Amino acid sequence: MRSHRVFLLTLGLTSTLAACGTKDGADLAADSGAGADGISADDQARAEALWTEISGFESWPQVEPWVGVVESTSVHLDQVQIWVNQTSYDTITAGGGGDMADGAIHIKAAYRDGQTTPANYTVMEKQDGAWFHVRYTPDGGVELAGDAALDACQGCHSGGQDEVLFVEW
């Protein structure tokens, strides 16, 4: 069987998850040392602009086996749905494992068990060679962003190639 590489945003090994917080997300903000008021004005503005930029992301590509709503073993609640923009999709379908180009965006909707609407969205955007992390409320309110999100996000993501976790299947 041919081996494929597929990105996996913080879905992974239980031992890795201990550094990320709890599945309900309750201590993600606490671990980062920031709540909504701990977000810099620049990061807040960037997060708000990004929410506008990703409008319509539900039509973006998804990558097998992460098509549709799937079970999650990560801190991103009970089920997730993941979309990537064309920049990310091109890297992933070229074999993955390489660094993402600037402009890559990954979006994960997180669902509580039995719910049909997302509890939140987490987004990674790569600019100037670094990832910008944001967690949004369902209506686009910014919960964590930029420097305030680093501890919460990088605890898991630092274990992946270019902060994107890959899984062979």
ZIZISUL-V349110 format. One record per backbone hydrogen bond with DSSP energy under -0.5 kcal/mol. NH is the residue of the N-H (numbers start at 1). CO is the residue of the C=O. E is the energy in kcal/mol with one decimal. If there is no record, write none. Layout:
BEGIN
nh->NH co->CO e->E
nh->NH co->CO e->E
END
This chain:
BEGIN
nh->6 co->167 e->-1.7
nh->8 co->165 e->-4.1
nh->10 co->8 e->-1.2
nh->12 co->10 e->-0.7
nh->16 co->13 e->-0.7
nh->17 co->13 e->-1.4
nh->18 co->14 e->-0.9
nh->19 co->16 e->-1.2
nh->20 co->17 e->-1.9
nh->21 co->17 e->-0.7
nh->25 co->22 e->-1.7
nh->28 co->25 e->-1.2
nh->29 co->25 e->-0.6
nh->31 co->27 e->-2.9
nh->32 co->28 e->-1.4
nh->33 co->29 e->-0.7
nh->33 co->30 e->-1.0
nh->34 co->29 e->-1.5
nh->38 co->35 e->-1.8
nh->39 co->36 e->-1.1
nh->44 co->40 e->-2.7
nh->45 co->41 e->-2.4
nh->46 co->42 e->-2.4
nh->47 co->43 e->-2.6
nh->48 co->44 e->-2.4
nh->49 co->45 e->-2.3
nh->50 co->46 e->-2.3
nh->51 co->47 e->-2.1
nh->52 co->48 e->-1.5
nh->53 co->49 e->-2.3
nh->54 co->50 e->-2.3
nh->55 co->52 e->-1.2
nh->57 co->54 e->-1.7
nh->59 co->56 e->-2.1
nh->60 co->57 e->-2.5
nh->61 co->84 e->-0.6
nh->66 co->63 e->-2.6
nh->67 co->65 e->-0.5
nh->70 co->68 e->-0.5
nh->70 co->80 e->-2.9
nh->72 co->78 e->-2.8
nh->77 co->23 e->-1.2
nh->77 co->75 e->-1.1
nh->78 co->111 e->-1.4
nh->79 co->111 e->-1.9
nh->80 co->70 e->-2.6
nh->81 co->109 e->-1.8
nh->82 co->66 e->-0.6
nh->83 co->107 e->-2.6
nh->84 co->61 e->-2.3
nh->85 co->105 e->-2.1
nh->89 co->85 e->-2.8
nh->90 co->86 e->-2.6
nh->91 co->87 e->-1.3
nh->92 co->88 e->-2.7
nh->93 co->89 e->-2.8
nh->94 co->90 e->-0.8
nh->95 co->92 e->-1.5
nh->96 co->91 e->-1.9
nh->103 co->126 e->-3.7
nh->104 co->101 e->-1.9
nh->106 co->124 e->-2.3
nh->107 co->83 e->-2.8
nh->108 co->122 e->-2.9
nh->109 co->81 e->-3.0
nh->110 co->120 e->-2.6
nh->111 co->79 e->-3.2
nh->115 co->112 e->-2.6
nh->119 co->110 e->-3.4
nh->120 co->110 e->-1.1
nh->121 co->136 e->-2.0
nh->122 co->108 e->-2.6
nh->123 co->134 e->-2.7
nh->124 co->106 e->-2.3
nh->125 co->132 e->-2.1
nh->126 co->104 e->-2.5
nh->127 co->125 e->-0.6
nh->127 co->130 e->-2.7
nh->130 co->127 e->-2.0
nh->132 co->125 e->-2.9
nh->133 co->131 e->-0.5
nh->134 co->123 e->-2.1
nh->135 co->144 e->-2.4
nh->136 co->121 e->-3.3
nh->137 co->141 e->-2.7
nh->140 co->137 e->-2.1
nh->143 co->135 e->-3.2
nh->143 co->141 e->-0.6
nh->144 co->135 e->-1.4
nh->146 co->133 e->-1.8
nh->148 co->145 e->-1.4
nh->149 co->146 e->-1.6
nh->150 co->146 e->-0.8
nh->150 co->147 e->-0.7
nh->153 co->149 e->-2.3
nh->154 co->150 e->-3.1
nh->155 co->151 e->-0.9
nh->156 co->153 e->-1.0
nh->157 co->153 e->-2.2
nh->158 co->154 e->-2.1
nh->159 co->156 e->-1.8
nh->160 co->157 e->-2.0
nh->161 co->164 e->-0.9
nh->163 co->160 e->-1.6
nh->164 co->161 e->-2.1
nh->165 co->8 e->-0.7
nh->165 co->163 e->-0.5
nh->167 co->6 e->-2.3
nh->169 co->4 e->-1.3
END
